[in-house]
Amino acid sequence: MKNSKAEGIGNIPAEILKSLGEKAWKELIQLCQDIYRMGEWPENFLQTILIPLKKKANAVRCEEYHTISLLTHASKVLLTVLTKRLPAKAEADGCLGEDQFGFRKGRGTRDAIGAL
């Protein structure tokens, strides 16, 4: 995690999480493992703050804005772990058909044309 990032709904700066001692890190790791194993997210991990940002100075319509989501940093840690684990698990479990090139790293629709 980078320093000086928005705190999100938990109001806990990334710097605090990064400075936690070994015992606190073990607790956070255990929490993430429990969430992963049980498949249920704590309510506070699901909360987010949406911030609308203007794409141009005189924005008035919704499509003239984009949003950023502020999550808890602990939630971001878990999302990063999941993002790295899920593709390998989906591949190993046979969840993706051979024609689903767009969902695999290093494969794209051009690979599909070559396979025909």
C-alpha angles and dihedrals in degrees: 000000000000121000124246095035123146111278098228126205095322094058089223115134118224088240091066093052091047092052096051117124125246094268093054091047090052089052091050091048090049090050091051091048091050092050091048094048097044096038093222123118121213112249093245090055089059096053119097139172114227115209117195114217123193116241089201134017100255097043115160105148125072094244089059090067135063125197138222123206121221111208130175112275091236088057090051090053091053092045090053091052091048093047089057097042104042101066092054091045093049090049094047094046092049092240093142123065120226089252093060097091096149092066096056128081112244094017128095142163090281087064088054092056091050090051092057 
